[in-house]
Structures are given as C-alpha cells and as structure tokens.
Amino acid sequence: SSTDQSGQRRWFPINANRSIERSFIMAKDRLITPSYCFILAANFLLYFGFWLLIPVLPFYLSEFFQAGNSTIGIVLSCYTVAALCIRPFSGYLLDTFARKPLYLFAYFIFMLMFAGYLIAGSLTLFIIFRIIHGVSFGMVTVGGNTVVIDIMPSSRRGEGLGYYGLTNNIAMSIGPMFGLFLHDGGVSFATIFCYALGSCMLGFLSASLVKTPYKPPVKREPISLDRFILLKGMPAGLSLLLLSIPYGMTTNYVAMYAREIGIHTQTGFFFTFMAIGMAISRIFSGKLVDRGKITQVIAAGLYLVVVSFFLLASCVYLIQWNDTVCTILFFGIALLMGIGFGIMFPAFNTLFVNLAPNNQRGTATSTYLTSWDVGIGIGMLTGGYIAEICSFDKAYLFGACLTVVSAVYFKLKVTPHYHKNKLR
C-alpha cells in the first residue's frame, strides 16, 4: 500500500505467483538434500573399504601367498578386468530398469566379498572372490554415479559431481593411510578385512535411505552397440584411458616403489597428500565446469599430471643426492598429482554426460568408468611386469610418457570433437 497526494491510502495487488515461482525455482536448484547427503555417505564408506585394502593387498599376496611382482599384478588386475566386463552391461541395465534396486544389490555383493577374503585359504579361491568383487564394484560405481545425477539439479551438476567425487578423495586420504598403519603396526590381515567389511555395512545402510525420483518404464530398444558404449565418448575415453594407466601403477605400487628406492617414511601419507590436493581442486573445479569451461579445466589438469609423473619417476635419482629433499618432493608430487586428477575427474564425468541424451546417462557414466578401469587394469599389469624385469622407476617413466600422449591427443582430437557433438 501507499498514500497518494490526497492523503488516502491506496492498495496495490502483489504478484503472488511470481514469489511462489521464485521459491519453486530456488527449491528446484537446491543441491544439499537428505538423499544427497545419504549417497555421499554411502559413496565415502564404500570407497573407504576399497582404499583401505589397495596398498595392503600387494603385501598380503607377497607375505601370505608368497607371490612375485608379476603374479601380484595379474591377481590385482583380475578385479579391474571383472569391473570392466560388467560396466557396459550395467549402464544398459540402469537405463532400462529401476536404478536404486540394482544399486543396492551391487552394493550388497560388494560388501559381502570382504567376508569372502576372510575364508580364502588358497590363491585360486582369492582370485575367484576378487573377480566377483570386481563385478560388483563395476556395477555399484556406475549405479552410484547415475543415481546421484538423478537426484541433483542439472544446473549444479558439475558442482554436485565434484562434491560426490570429493567423498572418494576423502576416503582415499584416510583409507590407505589407515590400512598401512594397521599393517605396519602388526595387525593381522583378517582384522584389516573386517574393518573394510564394517565400513561397507554402514555404507549399505546409508544407500538404502536414498530416495530417488520416479523413473517411468521405458521401451527397450533393440540391442545395439550404442546401448552399451557411448560411441561419441570414445575419443575422450581413449584420452582418459591413457591417464589411468600410470594412476593404476601409483595407487597399487607406490608404497613398494618407495621401499625399493629407499624412502624410509610412512608412505600412507602419500595418499593423504594426494587426497588433499584433490579436495583443494574440488572447491573451484566443479563451479568452473558448470560455467562451461570443461575442456579448459581438463587441459589444466593434464599439464599438472604430466609434470607430477615425470617427477615421480626421477625420485630414484634424487634420493641418491639428498634423501630429505627427495622425501619432501615425494609428498609434494602427491599433492600436485591430486590437484591435477581432482580437477579432471568431475570435468571428464560431465563431458561424457553432455555427449549423451538423458535416457543414456547410465551408458555415459558406464563408458566414462569403463575407460578409467581399462587403464587401471593395464597399469596394474604393466606396472608389475616392468618392475619384474626392470624396476618401478622405469614403470613410472613409461606412465609419464603416456600422460604426454594423452595431453596431445586431448588437445588435437578430443576438444574439437566435444564442442562439435555436445548436446548441452
């Protein structure tokens, strides 16, 4: 209301619909919801159990089964190969059927396999459980990534995926360090497996509390290659694959590499610094992705990763000059590597999603993770093989060269292909 020149009060109608519309838009764009918090917790606890065992398993296979480096590489890669085999089919299933039941089923099997390790008395039985574990991991990670995309507003997808990936990074900072502390402290492998099992039990409970939007039944299209693999994402997938090869070497063998060259420190902190770098990058990288700077963000991350792997390969020479400087640089490399990969992860994920229609989100996520898993598996195999015939520093030098190839290929092929074919 207001008073006119004659002193009389006049009333003017308020556009209530505009206020209601503004409130609706604000609610629609809200990122932090109970379901989003539950899936963040579920993802953190799943990856905590996963990362807890990553640096411990090479020692377990070496000490308990007396396996050599090449054998360790083969056994560890079975997990990734199994995850790779299920990825394309999981994307198709998640695009066709209700996503949450499939996600929970895969989460339950993943959790159960930690108990299987407790009863694996032979290497053959351990490999069988490892393969089943890999299959469930391939399904649950695609399911989690797809569900979190479903429950977040599209306008904040880059930021939301950044926080979702941050839970993995936090788990990576705590899990390997905790696992190595337990191992170095003389705790039995059975107890370490129980810690991983308990983490996933809590994660499964959190995952069951996630509420997903209704997904109407879809007409199943005829089986074709593009229902399992996002063909438009293949160039980006190749670039990502080349990056994940040295990453796979690092997560599985960096503790053994440090021992080989004579770095006498708690190598579990390598993963902590790496995760800190990823956490720092998540603060700003997701928002840059939401502003459309996807290829620029990935390119910046690539340059950092190239430098970090060449420095990691050179540690074998630096420690002969000054072991203190080398140790400091070793953890600095972890921080730099974490920033580089942390920048790229949400950007690559969004890149794949932007190349796919909405009814192929599962396929896009599957292709993204499949590319990553192929490289991880190759990294485990080649890292163990090169270390067996040469040394770990030669393995990391090989990986550093692959990051250069990936950076050049992304600049010349992937970037123009993405801008030509993106749907949003």
VMD Tcl script that draws the C-alpha trace (Angstrom):
set ca {
  {0.00 0.00 0.00}
  {0.96 3.68 -0.37}
  {-0.51 7.12 0.34}
  {-1.47 9.36 -2.63}
  {-1.41 13.18 -2.81}
  {-4.92 13.50 -1.26}
  {-3.79 11.60 1.82}
  {-5.83 8.49 1.07}
  {-4.24 5.07 1.35}
  {-4.40 3.04 -1.82}
  {-3.76 -0.72 -2.13}
  {-1.97 -2.37 -4.98}
  {-2.12 -6.15 -5.76}
  {1.04 -8.13 -5.20}
  {2.04 -10.68 -7.80}
  {1.98 -13.69 -5.50}
  {2.56 -16.07 -8.38}
  {5.97 -14.53 -9.04}
  {7.01 -15.04 -5.41}
  {5.80 -18.64 -5.47}
  {7.58 -19.24 -8.77}
  {10.83 -17.81 -7.36}
  {10.57 -20.08 -4.31}
  {9.91 -23.07 -6.55}
  {12.97 -22.36 -8.66}
  {15.15 -21.98 -5.56}
  {13.90 -25.32 -4.19}
  {14.39 -26.97 -7.55}
  {18.03 -25.82 -7.70}
  {18.80 -26.88 -4.13}
  {21.74 -29.30 -4.10}
  {22.03 -30.32 -0.44}
  {19.10 -32.63 0.35}
  {18.84 -35.61 2.75}
  {19.10 -38.09 -0.14}
  {22.18 -36.32 -1.50}
  {23.81 -36.47 1.94}
  {22.99 -40.17 2.29}
  {24.50 -41.04 -1.08}
  {27.62 -39.03 -0.23}
  {27.97 -41.07 2.96}
  {27.34 -44.32 1.07}
  {29.97 -43.45 -1.52}
  {32.53 -42.43 1.10}
  {32.09 -45.65 3.12}
  {32.23 -47.82 0.00}
  {35.47 -46.22 -1.17}
  {36.92 -46.25 2.34}
  {36.61 -50.04 2.36}
  {38.03 -50.14 -1.17}
  {41.01 -47.84 -0.50}
  {41.75 -49.46 2.85}
  {42.92 -52.59 1.05}
  {44.55 -51.09 -2.07}
  {48.10 -50.59 -0.68}
  {47.81 -53.58 1.69}
  {46.89 -56.28 -0.85}
  {50.33 -56.40 -2.57}
  {51.90 -57.09 0.83}
  {49.16 -59.63 1.64}
  {49.76 -61.54 -1.61}
  {53.51 -61.38 -1.12}
  {53.54 -62.38 2.56}
  {50.61 -64.79 2.75}
  {50.80 -66.47 -0.69}
  {54.50 -65.75 -1.48}
  {53.53 -64.25 -4.86}
  {56.02 -62.36 -7.07}
  {55.52 -58.89 -8.54}
  {54.19 -60.15 -11.88}
  {51.79 -62.54 -10.14}
  {50.62 -59.75 -7.85}
  {49.92 -57.60 -10.89}
  {47.86 -60.35 -12.52}
  {45.85 -61.06 -9.37}
  {45.12 -57.40 -8.69}
  {44.17 -56.74 -12.30}
  {41.53 -59.50 -12.18}
  {39.45 -57.11 -10.09}
  {39.64 -54.35 -12.67}
  {39.11 -56.66 -15.65}
  {35.96 -58.01 -13.98}
  {34.70 -54.47 -13.31}
  {35.46 -53.61 -16.92}
  {33.45 -56.54 -18.25}
  {30.31 -55.56 -16.34}
  {30.47 -51.79 -16.89}
  {28.79 -51.63 -20.34}
  {26.00 -54.02 -19.28}
  {25.44 -52.16 -16.02}
  {24.92 -48.91 -17.91}
  {22.32 -50.58 -20.13}
  {20.52 -52.13 -17.14}
  {20.47 -48.85 -15.22}
  {18.99 -47.04 -18.24}
  {16.33 -49.73 -18.65}
  {15.24 -50.75 -15.14}
  {14.80 -49.09 -11.74}
  {18.21 -47.83 -10.66}
  {18.08 -47.93 -6.87}
  {17.35 -51.71 -6.52}
  {20.23 -52.52 -8.88}
  {22.50 -50.13 -6.99}
  {21.62 -51.71 -3.62}
  {22.03 -55.27 -4.94}
  {25.52 -54.48 -6.29}
  {26.43 -52.70 -3.03}
  {25.39 -55.77 -1.00}
  {27.52 -58.15 -3.11}
  {30.47 -55.75 -2.89}
  {30.13 -55.69 0.89}
  {29.85 -59.47 1.10}
  {33.13 -60.11 -0.73}
  {35.18 -58.63 2.11}
  {33.90 -61.50 4.21}
  {34.92 -63.82 1.37}
  {38.54 -62.73 1.70}
  {38.50 -63.95 5.29}
  {37.82 -67.54 4.19}
  {40.03 -67.56 1.08}
  {42.67 -70.09 2.08}
  {44.17 -70.51 -1.38}
  {45.26 -68.15 -4.13}
  {42.72 -69.67 -6.52}
  {39.81 -69.00 -4.17}
  {41.11 -65.50 -3.51}
  {41.15 -64.81 -7.26}
  {37.54 -66.04 -7.58}
  {36.39 -63.72 -4.80}
  {38.45 -60.93 -6.34}
  {36.67 -61.36 -9.67}
  {33.22 -61.31 -8.04}
  {34.30 -58.26 -6.08}
  {35.31 -56.53 -9.30}
  {31.98 -57.30 -10.96}
  {30.05 -55.83 -8.04}
  {32.35 -52.80 -7.94}
  {31.76 -52.14 -11.64}
  {28.01 -52.22 -11.08}
  {27.83 -50.25 -7.82}
  {30.04 -47.39 -9.03}
  {28.04 -46.91 -12.23}
  {24.84 -47.15 -10.18}
  {26.03 -44.59 -7.62}
  {27.18 -42.10 -10.26}
  {23.89 -42.44 -12.14}
  {21.69 -42.15 -9.04}
  {23.49 -39.04 -7.81}
  {22.96 -37.40 -11.23}
  {19.25 -38.24 -10.99}
  {18.76 -36.62 -7.58}
  {20.67 -33.37 -8.20}
  {19.56 -30.32 -10.24}
  {21.08 -30.24 -13.72}
  {22.12 -26.59 -13.24}
  {24.53 -27.66 -10.48}
  {25.71 -30.96 -11.92}
  {29.39 -30.08 -12.11}
  {29.42 -28.84 -8.53}
  {27.38 -31.82 -7.31}
  {29.64 -34.35 -9.03}
  {32.63 -32.52 -7.58}
  {31.37 -32.99 -4.03}
  {30.40 -36.58 -4.82}
  {33.90 -37.27 -6.06}
  {35.30 -35.49 -3.01}
  {33.93 -38.27 -0.81}
  {36.11 -40.67 -2.79}
  {39.08 -38.35 -2.27}
  {38.49 -38.12 1.48}
  {38.24 -41.91 1.63}
  {41.48 -42.11 -0.35}
  {43.19 -39.82 2.14}
  {42.13 -41.89 5.15}
  {41.78 -45.44 3.84}
  {45.28 -46.26 2.52}
  {46.97 -44.47 5.41}
  {44.81 -46.34 7.91}
  {45.42 -49.65 6.15}
  {49.19 -49.17 6.05}
  {49.24 -48.04 9.70}
  {47.43 -51.25 10.63}
  {49.78 -53.38 8.53}
  {52.94 -51.69 9.78}
  {51.62 -51.96 13.34}
  {51.42 -55.74 13.09}
  {47.63 -56.00 12.83}
  {46.52 -59.20 11.09}
  {45.16 -59.13 7.56}
  {41.92 -60.69 8.81}
  {41.34 -57.70 11.10}
  {42.03 -55.29 8.23}
  {39.43 -57.13 6.11}
  {36.94 -56.78 8.98}
  {37.44 -53.02 9.08}
  {36.66 -52.84 5.36}
  {33.59 -55.04 5.84}
  {32.27 -52.87 8.68}
  {32.71 -49.71 6.60}
  {30.65 -51.12 3.74}
  {27.92 -52.34 6.08}
  {27.39 -48.77 7.26}
  {27.55 -47.58 3.66}
  {24.87 -50.05 2.59}
  {22.60 -48.71 5.32}
  {23.13 -45.14 4.06}
  {22.49 -46.18 0.46}
  {19.16 -47.78 1.43}
  {17.97 -44.39 2.80}
  {18.44 -42.57 -0.53}
  {15.16 -41.53 -2.15}
  {15.27 -41.47 -5.94}
  {12.76 -39.81 -8.30}
  {10.21 -41.99 -10.05}
  {11.58 -43.44 -13.26}
  {8.77 -44.43 -15.66}
  {9.17 -47.69 -17.57}
  {10.97 -47.20 -20.84}
  {10.56 -49.02 -24.08}
  {13.58 -51.23 -24.53}
  {15.21 -50.52 -27.84}
  {16.81 -53.25 -29.96}
  {20.21 -54.36 -28.69}
  {22.96 -52.35 -30.34}
  {26.49 -51.26 -29.54}
  {25.47 -47.72 -28.57}
  {23.24 -49.11 -25.80}
  {26.36 -50.39 -24.03}
  {29.02 -47.86 -25.04}
  {28.61 -44.15 -25.73}
  {30.19 -44.04 -29.17}
  {30.54 -40.24 -29.12}
  {32.56 -40.59 -25.94}
  {35.20 -42.91 -27.40}
  {37.80 -40.19 -28.17}
  {37.55 -38.81 -24.63}
  {37.60 -42.39 -23.33}
  {40.93 -43.07 -25.03}
  {42.47 -39.94 -23.50}
  {41.17 -40.94 -20.07}
  {42.46 -44.50 -20.51}
  {46.00 -43.29 -21.16}
  {45.84 -41.21 -17.97}
  {44.57 -44.05 -15.81}
  {47.45 -46.40 -16.67}
  {50.05 -44.51 -14.56}
  {47.34 -43.78 -11.97}
  {46.80 -47.53 -11.56}
  {50.54 -48.01 -11.10}
  {50.60 -45.32 -8.43}
  {47.70 -46.49 -6.28}
  {48.90 -50.08 -6.22}
  {52.69 -49.88 -6.25}
  {53.78 -46.51 -4.86}
  {54.44 -47.97 -1.39}
  {56.59 -50.74 -2.89}
  {58.34 -48.17 -5.12}
  {59.21 -46.03 -2.10}
  {60.62 -49.06 -0.31}
  {62.62 -50.07 -3.40}
  {64.38 -46.71 -3.81}
  {64.94 -46.22 -0.07}
  {62.37 -43.65 1.07}
  {62.09 -44.51 4.76}
  {58.87 -42.85 5.82}
  {55.19 -43.67 6.29}
  {54.11 -43.93 2.65}
  {50.46 -43.92 3.64}
  {50.79 -40.12 3.81}
  {51.34 -40.13 0.03}
  {47.64 -40.92 -0.39}
  {46.74 -38.33 2.23}
  {48.55 -35.55 0.37}
  {47.11 -36.77 -2.91}
  {43.61 -36.58 -1.48}
  {44.27 -33.13 -0.01}
  {45.21 -31.96 -3.50}
  {42.01 -33.42 -4.90}
  {39.96 -31.77 -2.16}
  {41.55 -28.38 -2.90}
  {40.78 -28.70 -6.59}
  {37.15 -29.69 -5.98}
  {36.49 -26.32 -4.33}
  {36.68 -24.48 -7.64}
  {36.79 -27.05 -10.47}
  {33.11 -28.04 -10.26}
  {31.94 -24.42 -10.50}
  {34.20 -23.83 -13.50}
  {32.70 -26.88 -15.17}
  {29.18 -25.53 -14.57}
  {30.24 -22.33 -16.36}
  {31.08 -24.37 -19.47}
  {34.88 -24.45 -19.12}
  {35.07 -28.24 -19.32}
  {37.88 -28.69 -21.85}
  {39.93 -25.86 -20.32}
  {39.70 -27.46 -16.87}
  {40.75 -30.87 -18.20}
  {43.68 -29.35 -20.11}
  {44.95 -27.61 -16.97}
  {44.74 -30.86 -15.01}
  {46.59 -32.72 -17.74}
  {49.58 -30.38 -17.57}
  {49.87 -30.84 -13.81}
  {49.67 -34.63 -14.09}
  {52.36 -34.76 -16.78}
  {54.79 -32.85 -14.56}
  {53.98 -34.92 -11.46}
  {54.64 -38.30 -13.09}
  {57.98 -37.24 -14.55}
  {58.98 -36.00 -11.09}
  {57.85 -39.28 -9.52}
  {59.99 -41.29 -11.95}
  {63.00 -39.07 -11.13}
  {62.84 -39.77 -7.38}
  {65.10 -42.79 -7.87}
  {67.92 -40.38 -8.84}
  {67.05 -37.56 -6.45}
  {67.31 -39.77 -3.37}
  {70.95 -40.50 -4.21}
  {71.62 -36.77 -3.97}
  {69.59 -35.91 -0.84}
  {67.10 -38.23 0.80}
  {65.42 -35.46 2.82}
  {64.72 -33.33 -0.24}
  {63.52 -36.42 -2.11}
  {61.11 -37.32 0.68}
  {59.65 -33.81 0.74}
  {59.36 -33.84 -3.04}
  {57.73 -37.28 -2.89}
  {54.82 -35.90 -0.87}
  {54.77 -32.69 -2.93}
  {54.29 -34.85 -6.02}
  {51.31 -36.50 -4.35}
  {49.75 -33.07 -3.69}
  {50.36 -31.93 -7.28}
  {49.03 -35.18 -8.68}
  {45.92 -34.90 -6.52}
  {45.21 -31.38 -7.76}
  {45.60 -32.48 -11.38}
  {43.35 -35.53 -11.17}
  {40.90 -33.73 -8.87}
  {40.43 -31.03 -11.49}
  {39.84 -33.55 -14.26}
  {37.50 -36.09 -12.62}
  {34.26 -34.04 -12.45}
  {35.08 -32.39 -15.79}
  {35.52 -35.71 -17.59}
  {32.35 -37.08 -15.98}
  {30.33 -34.04 -17.09}
  {31.88 -34.21 -20.56}
  {30.58 -37.75 -21.07}
  {27.12 -36.86 -19.71}
  {26.91 -33.82 -22.01}
  {27.56 -36.03 -25.04}
  {24.61 -38.31 -24.22}
  {20.81 -37.84 -24.24}
  {19.06 -38.04 -20.87}
  {17.94 -41.64 -21.43}
  {21.59 -42.71 -21.79}
  {23.02 -41.25 -18.59}
  {23.86 -44.73 -17.34}
  {25.60 -45.59 -20.60}
  {27.57 -42.32 -20.50}
  {28.68 -42.93 -16.91}
  {29.48 -46.55 -17.76}
  {31.68 -45.51 -20.69}
  {33.48 -42.95 -18.50}
  {34.21 -45.50 -15.79}
  {34.99 -48.29 -18.27}
  {37.69 -46.16 -19.88}
  {39.12 -45.50 -16.43}
  {39.03 -49.17 -15.43}
  {40.72 -50.37 -18.63}
  {43.66 -48.10 -17.89}
  {43.77 -49.09 -14.22}
  {43.92 -52.76 -15.21}
  {46.64 -52.13 -17.77}
  {48.54 -50.10 -15.19}
  {48.43 -52.94 -12.67}
  {49.64 -55.48 -15.24}
  {52.32 -53.36 -16.90}
  {53.49 -51.88 -13.59}
  {54.11 -55.31 -12.08}
  {55.63 -56.66 -15.31}
  {58.02 -53.75 -15.87}
  {59.03 -53.84 -12.20}
  {59.71 -57.57 -12.51}
  {62.10 -57.20 -15.48}
  {63.43 -53.69 -14.73}
  {62.32 -51.54 -11.80}
  {59.38 -49.44 -10.62}
  {61.01 -46.16 -11.69}
  {61.05 -47.40 -15.30}
  {57.36 -48.24 -14.95}
  {56.60 -44.68 -13.82}
  {58.72 -43.23 -16.62}
  {56.63 -45.25 -19.08}
  {53.47 -43.93 -17.43}
  {54.74 -40.34 -17.62}
  {55.22 -40.70 -21.38}
  {51.62 -41.92 -21.70}
  {50.35 -38.76 -19.97}
  {52.12 -36.68 -22.64}
  {50.39 -38.68 -25.38}
  {47.06 -38.19 -23.61}
  {47.54 -34.42 -23.33}
  {48.45 -34.04 -27.02}
  {45.55 -36.27 -28.13}
  {43.07 -34.36 -25.95}
  {44.18 -31.03 -27.42}
  {44.13 -32.11 -31.06}
  {41.22 -34.58 -31.17}
  {39.01 -34.65 -28.07}
  {38.45 -30.90 -27.63}
  {37.14 -30.17 -31.16}
  {35.13 -33.42 -31.16}
  {33.39 -32.46 -27.91}
  {32.46 -28.94 -28.99}
  {31.04 -30.33 -32.22}
  {28.92 -33.10 -30.64}
  {27.87 -31.85 -27.18}
  {24.13 -31.80 -26.53}
  {24.08 -29.29 -23.66}
}
mol new
graphics top color blue
foreach p $ca { graphics top sphere $p radius 0.5 }
foreach p [lrange $ca 0 end-1] q [lrange $ca 1 end] { graphics top cylinder $p $q radius 0.2 }
display resetview
